[in-house]
Amino acid sequence: MANKSSDQKPKDLIRDAWESLGIAFAFNQSGTRNADPEKTLLQTLCEFQNDRKMLTLVMGWLRDYRHLIHVERLKALANKLSASELAWLGGLASHQAEAGDARWKNLVQFVERKLGKPLPNFTSSRLDELQSERVGEDRFFKRFGLHVPRTEPADSKKLRPLSAGIMANIWLRMRALFGTNWRADTAVVLLHGVAKNAYQTERILGCSRETAYRNWRSLIEADAGSLLRGTLG
């Protein structure tokens, strides 16, 4: 859960959130900690058209951390995205699916169904057109109607090491412990105290009621809060 300063611009909060997830920005002015990976990713989609540096940084982060993204949750939270946001999400997912992760292939198919056929008509800047002529279009984003130059992930030097990123973010740490699944995410909201019952867990995570109830009950019965409290640091 991110702690936010009310006088910051949203774009700064997004960068602070990514800093807490492992992108090596120099500052975290708001002191954001334990940012929600899926919500942060979805909130960043609207920036990519005008901020390609941010796009390459997120792509670099996904290359190193993608196994710790809960793709099923990402789908559950993506239902209300605009067409352009869906297209950027689809392009990112297509890049990840190229590495052979079937979870991301399912997300690609989800976005394709949401966008439908024919694809929406997304406008391209003159700069994008010129750069695409020079280096070629990015085929992964083109699949979703976005005509942008071929894009490479940022170098790993611009990210914190995976082990450090996991230790710094409770979402990533619980997933490293339990696997990238609803149980790990339920443990996060339990440890943070932001959910008091299964219903609140369902609302926060975006999972089904049955999933929230099953995981909440089992963690409470195991007294997981007491067992795991020390992981918050």
Secondary structure, DSSP 8 states (H G I E B T S, - for coil): -----TTS-HHHHHHHHHHHHTB--S--TT---S--HHHHHHHHGGGTTT-HHHHHHHHHHHHHHGGGS-HHHHHHH-TT--HHHHHHHHHHHHHHHTTT-HHHHHHHHHHHHHH-SS-------HHHHHHHHHH-B-HHHHTTT---B------GGGB--HHHHHHH-HHHHHHHHH-SSHHHHHHHHHHHT--SSHHHHHHHH---HHHHHHHHHHHHHTTHHHHHGGGG-
